Amino acid sequence: MLGRSPVRGREVLDTVLARAKRRVDHADALLRDETQLSLRFESGRLKESALRQEAGLNLRVFAGGRLGVAGTTDLADHDDVVARAMASAGQGERLTFDLPCSSPLPSLATFDDPAAGMDVASLAALGRRVVEQLTRPGWQVSASVERSVERVEFASTAGQRFAYRATAVRVGAEVMRVAGDDVLMAFEDAARSGVPADEELDALAGAIIRKIRRAERVVEAPEGKLPVLFTPSGSAAVLLPLRQALSGKTVLQGISPLSGKLGEALFDPALTFADDPLVPGRLGSRPADDEGVPSRRLCLIEGGTLRAFVYDLETAARAATASTGHGRRSTFGKPGIGFSNTLLSPGAMDEAALLAEVGHGLIVDELIGVGQGNVVAGAFSHPVALAYRVDGGEIAGRVKDAAVAGNSYELLRRVRAVGRDAKWIAGTRSVPPLVLDAVNVARG
């Protein structure tokens, strides 16, 4: 396995590329090896642990101007993966583009020794710290802890070669409280390349406790076109369409509402959105993408103005532009576009100031059904899973049987306020709270 024998990984890549080069014009290959140790707590107790190890090679070839791809988890059968890549090219469409040549990569720490060395006992200690703080009469507590160690190695016939290791530690916890026919659930997570500090675990538990306490009183939902405060975890319905519309693939498909609008002021000036694979300690960070393009920060929206789309090598070639370093590949299938770390720039307001901006409206913390339907069009309509009514700039209580609706692109043209306290979601998305005007709020 590559993660346990890096010399073996280099030999595999060299052998596969040497055999492919005899029959093709160009080729590149990526070998990824990951070991993942995960623990699950139920009802406050450690329920199970699991160890997963997986290594896979993805080979891309260009033969006679045609592109072919094959993948394998059998790292010893070099001839088979080359033969299948050649067969794929025989049926593939004509498309050529230059592979990145050898070039220096940015220096970036993606590997943490203490994280890599965590065993079941040390991971369980993280989970128990969170679970113990959340244990209350009537609260059903579940939690998960995961440690992964990954090694990535890349080589191409154009001379580009690199290898790096990455670690990740993820901690998530959820509380379910049942009172009669009222079921209340609250979730939080933390993820980074290193071991979370005690303060971060305490903040995770504290955030869940705060959500439950705020939700104890149930009040009637407001209705109408109202200002709504979307928390970082509640903003997915608004920001997911934006991410998809910024993909070069949707631009080429003609379905991105942002296509052909580079340089235009499309959003509120408060909105600045970037993709940055060089953020220390975050799970999307890497020195190069999976096609060998060196990593760099890319500003996508600056002060409301559209500045860029993200491309991998293939979509860039089709669009007659350059890759932005957003190629992502798995073991099987051809590379595609993938974001690294996305960051929405924070503002200056604390929670009290944001609530004052809302005045009479809603806080949305969790929605149901996000990601379903025609997301890239921007229209959404979702029931709330966890939301609070705001009256006079104060939280009045939790609302049930309510829904919010609107169009992301229209709402992001009128951002009333941006909070200062950005939160990392799943270790790859930094999002501050957003107050948006005239969101449709309906009672169920």
N, C-alpha and C positions, 0 to 999 in steps of 0.2 A: 504494500500500500504506500502511496506517495507520502502521506503525512508521517509515516513511520520510517520511510526510507527514501529521502529526496533524491539520492543518486539514481535509484531505480526509475523515478519519474522522468528524469532527464534522459535516461537511456531509452525509455519508451517513446518519448517525443522524437528523439533523434532517429530512432529506427523507423518509426512510422513515416516521418517526413522524407527520409532517405528513400524508402520504397515508393512513396507517392511521387517523388520528384522525377523518377525515371519515366513516369507515364503521364504527367500533367504539366501544365504551364507554371502554376503557382499553387501553394497550399499553406494552410496554417492549422494549428491544433492547440487545444486547451485541455489540460488535465486538472480536474478538481477532485480533491480528496477531503472528506469531512467526517469527523467523529463527533457524535452528539450524545450527551448524557442528560436525561430529563427525569424529573421527579414530579409526582402529583400528590397533593394533599386533598383529602375530602373530609368534611365534618371536622376539620381541625387536626386530622391525623395523617401521617404519611401513608399513602395508599399503595403506590407502586413506583418503581424506578425502571428505566429502560435505557439500553445502550444501543445506538445505531451507528454503523460504519458503512460508508459508501464511497467508492471511487469510480470515476467515469472519464472517458476520453471523447472529445468531440473533434472530428476532422472535417475540414472544408477544403475542397479542391476546385481548381479551375482547369478544365480540359477542353481544348478546342473552342474557347470562348463560352463554355457552359459551366454553370455552377452546380456542384454536387456536395452533399453533406451526409455523413454517417456518424453514428455514435456507438460506443460499446462500454460495458463494464468488465469485459474480459481483456485485461491489459496484456495478456500473453499472446493473443491471436492477432498479430499485426497485419498479416496478409488479408484476413477477413474484412477488417474495417476499411482497408484501402480499396479492396475489391468492391465493397458496397458503396463507398463514396464515388468510385468510378462509374458504377452502374447508375447511381443517382444523377451524375453529371450527364450521362448518356440520354437521360430523359428530361434533363433540366432545361430551362430557358437560357437564351443567350444573354449574358450580362458579365461585363468585366469591370474591374476597378483595381486601383493600386493598393496593395497591402502596405501598412506602415513599415518603413525601414528602421534600422537600429537607431535608437535615439535615447538620450538620458531621460530618466523618469524622476518625478519629484520625490523627495525623501519624505516618508510618511510612516508613522508608527501605527500599525494595525494589529499588532500582536502584544498580548500582555501575559507575562510568565505566570503570575499568581492565578490569573483566570484559567490558563491552560492546565494548571496543576490541580484544579478543584476536583475533589472526589465526591462520592455520595454523601459522606458525613459533612463536608464543608458546604455543599449545596443545601443539604437538609437544614443546616443552621440558618441559612438565609431565609428559607421558607418558614421555619418555626418562629423566627423573630417577627415576621409579618403576621403570621397566624395568631400568635399570642397576643399581639396588640389589638387584633380584631375580635377576639373571642368575647362574646356577650351572650346573656340569656336570650334565646329566641333568634340568634343570628346563626345562619348556616354558612360556614366559611370554607371556601375552597381556594387552592393556590397551586401555582406551577412554577418550577424553577428549571432552567435549562442552561447548559454550558456546551458550546460548540467550539471546535478547533478545526480550522480549514487551511489547506494549503492549495494554492493555485499556481500552476506553471504553464507558461505559454511559449510557443516558438513558431516561427514562420520561415518560409523559403526566402523571404525578403530580408532576413537578418535580424528581425526584432525578436528578443528573448527576454523574459523576466520570470521571476518567481517571488511570491510573498506568502506569508502566513497571516492569518487573521483569527481573532478570538471573539466570542460574543457570550455575554451572560444576560439572560432574560428572567425577570421575576414578574409574575402577574398574580393578582388576588381578586376574588369576588366575594361579596356578601349577599346572601338572599335572606330577606326577612319576610315571614308570612304572618299576617295578622287578619284572621278571618278570611275574607275573599280578596284581601289586598296583598299582592305580591310585589315586593320592592327589591330591586337588584342594583348593585353598584359595583363598578369594576375600575381598576387602575393597573398600570404596568410600568416597568422601568427596564431599559435595555441599553447596554453599552459594551464596549470592547473589553473593559476591565471589570473588576469586582465592584459591585455597588457598595458605597459607603453606608454605614449605619444610618447616617442622616438621611440618605436617599430612601432607604427602606422605611424609616419612620415617617417620612413625608408621604410615601405611597399609602401607608396605613392611615395616616391622618387625613388624607384626601378622601378616602372611602368613608371614614367616620363622619367627616363634615357633610358629605353628600347624604348619608343616611339621616343625620340629625336635621338637616334642612328639609328633608322630605317627610318628616313625621306628621306634619300637618298637611292634609289634603284640602285644596281649595278649588273653586270653579275656574276653568280655563278662561282667559280673555279671548276675544275674537275680533276679527277685522284685519286691516292692514296696519301692522304694528312694528315698532322697533324690536328686534330680537338680538339678544346676545348669544352668539354661538361660542361655546367653550372650545378649546383645542380639540377635544375628543368629539364634540358635537358638530364640528365644521365640515365633516367629510362630504356631506351632500352638496355643499357649496364649492369645495375645492377640488373634488374628484373630477368634475367636468373640465375644469381648467387644466389639470394635469393631462388629461387625454387629448384636449384640443391643442396642447403644445407639443404633441408627438408628431414627428415628421411623417409617420405612417398615416395618421389620420389626414394630414395635409395632402399627401399623395393620393389618398382615397377620395379626396374631395368632400369629406364630411366634417372637417374642422371649421367651426364658425370663425376662426381667426385666420384662415388661409388668405394670403394676399394682402395682409394688413400690417406687415412689419413697418415699424416707425410711426404707427398711428397711436394716438392717446385713446385707448379703449376702456380704461378703468379709472377709478378714483386715484388721484395723485398719492393717496396714502398707501397704495398697493405696490410693493416691491417684492418680487418673487425670484428666487435663484436656485440653481442646482449646484451643489458643491461637494465633490468627492474627496476634498482635502480637509474636512473638519476632523480634528483629533477626537478619537474615542467613539466615533459613531459607526454604525453597522454598515452604512453604505459607502464608507471611505475605502479607496484603493488607489494605488499608484498609476494604474492604467486600466482601461476597460477590457472586456474579454476578447477584443479584436486587436489589442496591442497599441491602441491610441492613448498617449499620455493624458493623465487626468488634469483638469483645470476647472476653475470656477466659471460658471456660465450664468450671466444675468438674463433671465427670460422676460421679465417685466420690470421696468424701472420707472418708479414714480407714475405708474399707470400706463406707461407707453410700452407697447410690445416690441421687444428687442431681438428675440431669437426663438427658434424651435430646436428640439433635440433630435439628433440623427445618429444612426449607426452607419457602417460603411455602405451597406446595400441601399438604404433609403437615400443616403446622401448622393450616391451615384445616380439614382433615378431622378433626383431633384436637381442634379447638376450643381451640387454644393459640396462642402466638406463635412466629414463626420465631426460631431461635437464630442466624441468620446463616450457615447452612451450605448455601446454594443454590449449585450448580455446574452450568454449562451448557457444552455443546460447540456446534459450528456447527449440527448437525442434532439434532433431538429436543428434547423438553421438558426443562426444568431438573430436576435430581434432587439428592439429598443427597450432600454430599462433605465429609469431614473436612479440616481445615487442617493444623496441626501438633499431633500428639498427644504428650503427655508423661506418662510414668509416673514418679512422684517417686522419686528415689534414696534409698538408706538410708545407713548409715555404715560398712559393712564393706568392707575391701580384699579382694583375691583370696585371700590366705592365710587370712583369717578365714572367708571363704566356703567354702574347701576343708575347713577344720576342721569347719564345720557339716555338710558332706556326709559326712565320715568315710569311709564305704564306700558308693560309689554311682557316679554317672555325670555327666560334663559333656556337654551336647548343644550343638554349635556349628552344625550344619546338618542339616536333615531333608529327606527326599524326599517329594514329593506333597502338600505343604501347600497348602490352599485347595481341595482336591477333596472332593466329597461334601457332606453337609449340615452345613456349617461352623457355622451359628448354633446348632445343638443342643449344641455344645460337645464332643462325643465325638471323639477323634482316635486314630489308630493309624498310625504312620509308621516306616519304616526310617530308620536314621541314615545320613547322608552323611559326617559328620565328628563323632566323639564320642570321649571319653577316659574310661578307667576311673580311679576314685579309690579308693585304699586308704590307710587311716590318715591321711587328710587330705592325701595327696600324689598327684600324677598318676603313674599306673603305666605308661600307654601308650595307644595308640589301639586302639579296638575296631572290629571289622568284623562284618557279618552280625548286627546287633542291631536291635531295634525298641523304641520307647517308645509307651505308650498311656495314656489316662486321659480324664477329663472336665474341661474348663477351669474350669467354674464350681465344681466340687468342689475342685479343686486350689488355686484361688485363695482358698479359705476357710482354708487352712492354709499360709500362706507362712512358711517357716522363717527365711529371711533375704533381705535386699535389699542389693545391692552399691551402693557409692558412685559407681562409675565408669560413668555413663550414656553411651551412645553414640548418635549420630544415624544412623538407618538411612534411606538414600535422601533425606536432607536434610529429612524431614518427620516422623520418629518418633524421639523420644528415649526410650531404653529402658535401664534398668540390668540387671545380672545378677540372676536370681531363683533361689533355692533353694526347691524345692517338695517336699513330703513325699509318700511313698507313691505314686510314679509306677510304673506297671507297666513293667518292663524285661524283655525276652525275648531269648533267643539265636535267631539264624536257623538 
